[in-house]
Every structure is written in structure tokens, then in C-alpha cells.
């Protein structure tokens, strides 16, 4: 859990592992009742195993002094690998 005291943004590196039956991975980021949706296509080795990430930023407006930030994989049940996030940073706008 991360907290910010006003408006904020979260920055992270985004990718996925491609050793799955499905190469397209979906993820949601939520904070203060707001949701951001992100999709990664690992086709052709475009994945974390090959060191491929993209720098991503999502902005939100906090609704209280402390706001919970949540990353959720939207993979189908039973998937054994999914979206990957790294270098997570939360900053006040």
C-alpha cells in the first residue's frame, strides 16, 4: 500500500511474462475509486524475460489523506503468469 496526501501519480515499468497460453495480458490500477486499464502483448518475445518493459504513468485524484493503490491482474483464472510491474513510484502532483 502507498499513500499520497493530495493528487498523485504512479509511475512503473510494465511488461508481462510470455510463457503462457495467452500472450495478451490485462491489468488494472485503482486508487480512490478511479481505474486505469493496461494491456501488454508479449507476442514475438516482447516480454520481461527478454528485458522489455515500458515506462508507464497513471494519474489520479486522492479522496482522503491516505489513498490505497492497487494493481490487479485481469488474467483468466488458472493462468500461471501474468502482467509484471517494477520500479513503482508514487508522487504528489
N, C-alpha and C positions, 0 to 999 in steps of 0.2 A: 504494500500500500504506500502511496506517495501523497503528500499534501501540498497545496499551494494556498495562499491566503486571499487571492483575488482571481483575476482572469489568468489563464495559463495556457501553456502549450507543452506537448510532449514530443520529444524527438527520439527516434530509434532507428536502428538498422533493421531492415525487413528482408526476409528470404523464406525458404522452406527446404525441407529435405525431399529429394525427388525419388527416393527408393520406395515408392508406394504405387498401388494400382492406379491411383488418380494423380495426375501431375498438377492440377489446379487446386490451390489451397486458399480458403477464405478465412478471414479473421475480422473480429470486431474489437474496437476500442471504445470503452464507455467511461464517462465521467459526468456527474451532475445531471443525469437524465439525457445526455446527448450521446450520439453514437456515430462513430466513423467506421466505414467498411473498407477493407483492403483485400485485394486478390493478387496472388502470385502464381505464375505459370512456370513450372520447373522443366518444361519440355527442352530437350536438347542439352541437358546438363546445366541449365540456368538455375542453379541451386546453391545452398550453403555448403554442401560438400565440395563444390568447385570454387568456393570463396566468393560467390556472387551475392551481394547484398545491395540494397538501395537505401539511401538516407531518406527518411520519411518524417514529416512533421504534421501533427494534428492539433488544432487549436480548439479550446473550449472555454466556457464561462462558468466559473465555480458558483455554486449556490449557497455556500456557507464557508465558515472559516477553515474547515478541513473538507477536502473532497477526495473520495475514493476513485482511483484509476484502475480499470480492469481490462486486461487483454483476454479475449476468448477465441479459441479455435472454433471454426464453424464446420470442421470436417465431419463426415458421416461417422456414426457410431461404429467402432471397431477398427477405425483407421489407426495404424501403428506409428505414423509420423505425420507431422503437420507443419503449420507456419512456424517460423523461427524469428524471434526478436532478440536484439543485443544492443548494448550501449544505450540503455534507456536513460533519458534525461528529462526532468520536468522543470520548466522555468516560468516565472511570473512575467506576463506581458506588460 
